[in-house]
Amino acid sequence: MPDPTAVAVVAADYFQSYSVVGLLAVVGVLFVAVAFGAGRLLRPVVPTPEKLLTYECGVDPVGEGWAHTQVRYYVYAFLYVIFAVDSIFLFPWATVFADPRYGATTLVEMFVFLGFLAVGLLYAYKKGVLTWT
């Protein structure tokens, strides 16, 4: 059985380090709240019709505020994210693969991972997502 006083000392040490982080978070939130409050109290509030208009790059707004964007750009962004995540996982895998204890296991896991990516890429190809129009 461990000594209760030693456990209490370790627990106090543990929670003291987290109390510093908590105190810093509270100070940060208070700093932001005080800055926004001071800005709200000190700024002049004089709304005019010109100030309430939508402003975009020095050009008067014309037409509706909604613009249509083609979905294919989102699909390309999604595909980029998938392959960027793939490259992020390749570097730690290469590091673990060098360890003789985990070599075969990580090799199988990487082929499973690459298999899932290949299935996703094949699906995107079959759907015609990868053709530029």
Order of alpha helices (4+ residues) and beta strands (2+ residues): alpha-alpha-alpha
